[in-house]
């Protein structure tokens, strides 16, 4: 299955944001949610089909224009499944965040089911003066299940310079992924990158978590857990950070 | 190429301060994730596939083109989210340059305190080694440091630890070959394999008052 979804959020000129483009295709369907009229749109990703399955090639492009504000959520975890013999499934998410704009990407986790073969590519460019909160959680296998292969490949740049470049590979083809250097038997891992000027304070966010100032203007919070609840305990409070405005 | 020169660069006795670092092992030992040889096996395999691959690729890239030091250094900053690990890498880079300056004539562009893989690549270029050779040294160094730290931290049998390193040698060669093959890629496309527990462990480790290793 091939699908592309596209969102363009623009300033409405009255201090709010309007969605100039909101286009989805199954299985990447988009629904505007949240309160109307406060000028701070929330868009939910709604899975329109099972998967991603091997052979799927999905793409989501997000543009947040100067002064605009957008929050992206999803209604449920996505489940990478094996499907038929085919090349790896691929989800590419790109985002651009202009000066004075805010993008909050806080979807539910990706679950790597046994036998899956999935590649998640993230490419985000934040202009100087933009704000970003970018969360990605991964659960390695359903309950009591060994995961399939997943590679998450992220590049986030700020003001034209690469701020964060990271790949995480789990599954039977990744040597040592469950060893004590990578996930140490933890079944869930979450990362939260914040870029811009208003950042959560660095520190220790739990026994298996840390909030780390990056070399550039941003932070990475990482948490590893035996299940996703441990990851959420460490990272959810940072997503509610009052430093990055929440609607309402 | 000179095999003896490569052995000098890869030798744990090179006075570059490597013995002061456990490659992230001390934090994982304290967390109870590495207790014996099988735990060390998992740690080293993950370390080699992540930090080992990244170090090997950046060392090979620095060796292949001495005009890329600065962009490679920034590329390592973007791949090293933990400030503790950035400090440890630069401290080891600086110590390596000191040893290297005594041995060869280093390119001036390498600066004073580059990340360790950039420094290693600069030494290799000055010594006339090839990108794949320095990639082997980098991959090898990424696991031999923590392996010898494991003997001190856990009192493991040194023969069993070296048997493990011998089993990992072919994987080291494979990682180095991949790293050298990709070393001409643009910085953003170079390997970026990360290891979340190494980042988290380094931040916890940096807060300890008493520790055996600097990182």
HADDOCK unambig.tbl for C-alpha pairs under 7 A between the chains (distance, minus, plus):
assign (segid A and resid 162 and name CA) (segid B and resid 78 and name CA) 6.36 0.50 0.50
assign (segid A and resid 163 and name CA) (segid B and resid 78 and name CA) 5.28 0.50 0.50
assign (segid A and resid 164 and name CA) (segid B and resid 78 and name CA) 4.60 0.50 0.50
assign (segid A and resid 164 and name CA) (segid B and resid 79 and name CA) 6.26 0.50 0.50
assign (segid A and resid 165 and name CA) (segid B and resid 78 and name CA) 5.43 0.50 0.50
assign (segid A and resid 165 and name CA) (segid B and resid 79 and name CA) 5.20 0.50 0.50
assign (segid A and resid 165 and name CA) (segid B and resid 192 and name CA) 6.26 0.50 0.50
assign (segid A and resid 166 and name CA) (segid B and resid 79 and name CA) 6.03 0.50 0.50
assign (segid A and resid 166 and name CA) (segid B and resid 192 and name CA) 5.12 0.50 0.50
assign (segid A and resid 166 and name CA) (segid B and resid 193 and name CA) 6.08 0.50 0.50
assign (segid A and resid 166 and name CA) (segid B and resid 194 and name CA) 5.85 0.50 0.50
assign (segid A and resid 167 and name CA) (segid B and resid 192 and name CA) 5.36 0.50 0.50
assign (segid A and resid 167 and name CA) (segid B and resid 193 and name CA) 4.53 0.50 0.50
assign (segid A and resid 167 and name CA) (segid B and resid 194 and name CA) 5.60 0.50 0.50
assign (segid A and resid 168 and name CA) (segid B and resid 193 and name CA) 5.85 0.50 0.50
assign (segid A and resid 168 and name CA) (segid B and resid 194 and name CA) 5.72 0.50 0.50
assign (segid A and resid 175 and name CA) (segid B and resid 45 and name CA) 5.78 0.50 0.50
assign (segid A and resid 175 and name CA) (segid B and resid 46 and name CA) 5.84 0.50 0.50
assign (segid A and resid 175 and name CA) (segid B and resid 49 and name CA) 6.33 0.50 0.50
assign (segid A and resid 176 and name CA) (segid B and resid 42 and name CA) 5.08 0.50 0.50
assign (segid A and resid 176 and name CA) (segid B and resid 43 and name CA) 6.56 0.50 0.50
assign (segid A and resid 176 and name CA) (segid B and resid 45 and name CA) 4.62 0.50 0.50
assign (segid A and resid 176 and name CA) (segid B and resid 46 and name CA) 3.73 0.50 0.50
assign (segid A and resid 177 and name CA) (segid B and resid 46 and name CA) 5.60 0.50 0.50
assign (segid A and resid 179 and name CA) (segid B and resid 42 and name CA) 4.11 0.50 0.50
assign (segid A and resid 179 and name CA) (segid B and resid 43 and name CA) 4.85 0.50 0.50
assign (segid A and resid 179 and name CA) (segid B and resid 46 and name CA) 6.00 0.50 0.50
assign (segid A and resid 180 and name CA) (segid B and resid 28 and name CA) 6.49 0.50 0.50
assign (segid A and resid 180 and name CA) (segid B and resid 33 and name CA) 5.74 0.50 0.50
assign (segid A and resid 180 and name CA) (segid B and resid 34 and name CA) 6.66 0.50 0.50
assign (segid A and resid 180 and name CA) (segid B and resid 42 and name CA) 6.34 0.50 0.50
assign (segid A and resid 180 and name CA) (segid B and resid 43 and name CA) 4.69 0.50 0.50
assign (segid A and resid 180 and name CA) (segid B and resid 197 and name CA) 6.96 0.50 0.50
assign (segid A and resid 181 and name CA) (segid B and resid 43 and name CA) 4.92 0.50 0.50
assign (segid A and resid 181 and name CA) (segid B and resid 46 and name CA) 5.62 0.50 0.50
assign (segid A and resid 181 and name CA) (segid B and resid 47 and name CA) 5.81 0.50 0.50
assign (segid A and resid 181 and name CA) (segid B and resid 195 and name CA) 5.91 0.50 0.50
assign (segid A and resid 181 and name CA) (segid B and resid 197 and name CA) 5.41 0.50 0.50
assign (segid A and resid 181 and name CA) (segid B and resid 198 and name CA) 5.40 0.50 0.50
assign (segid A and resid 182 and name CA) (segid B and resid 46 and name CA) 6.01 0.50 0.50
assign (segid A and resid 182 and name CA) (segid B and resid 195 and name CA) 4.27 0.50 0.50
assign (segid A and resid 182 and name CA) (segid B and resid 196 and name CA) 5.40 0.50 0.50
assign (segid A and resid 182 and name CA) (segid B and resid 197 and name CA) 5.20 0.50 0.50
assign (segid A and resid 182 and name CA) (segid B and resid 198 and name CA) 6.76 0.50 0.50
assign (segid A and resid 183 and name CA) (segid B and resid 196 and name CA) 6.60 0.50 0.50
assign (segid A and resid 183 and name CA) (segid B and resid 197 and name CA) 5.97 0.50 0.50
assign (segid A and resid 184 and name CA) (segid B and resid 33 and name CA) 6.59 0.50 0.50
assign (segid A and resid 208 and name CA) (segid B and resid 200 and name CA) 6.53 0.50 0.50
assign (segid A and resid 209 and name CA) (segid B and resid 200 and name CA) 5.73 0.50 0.50
assign (segid A and resid 210 and name CA) (segid B and resid 200 and name CA) 5.35 0.50 0.50
assign (segid A and resid 210 and name CA) (segid B and resid 203 and name CA) 6.64 0.50 0.50
assign (segid A and resid 212 and name CA) (segid B and resid 81 and name CA) 6.34 0.50 0.50
assign (segid A and resid 212 and name CA) (segid B and resid 82 and name CA) 5.64 0.50 0.50
assign (segid A and resid 212 and name CA) (segid B and resid 83 and name CA) 6.71 0.50 0.50
assign (segid A and resid 213 and name CA) (segid B and resid 83 and name CA) 6.65 0.50 0.50
assign (segid A and resid 214 and name CA) (segid B and resid 81 and name CA) 5.18 0.50 0.50
assign (segid A and resid 214 and name CA) (segid B and resid 83 and name CA) 6.94 0.50 0.50
assign (segid A and resid 215 and name CA) (segid B and resid 77 and name CA) 5.94 0.50 0.50
assign (segid A and resid 215 and name CA) (segid B and resid 78 and name CA) 6.89 0.50 0.50
assign (segid A and resid 220 and name CA) (segid B and resid 81 and name CA) 6.60 0.50 0.50
assign (segid A and resid 222 and name CA) (segid B and resid 196 and name CA) 6.83 0.50 0.50
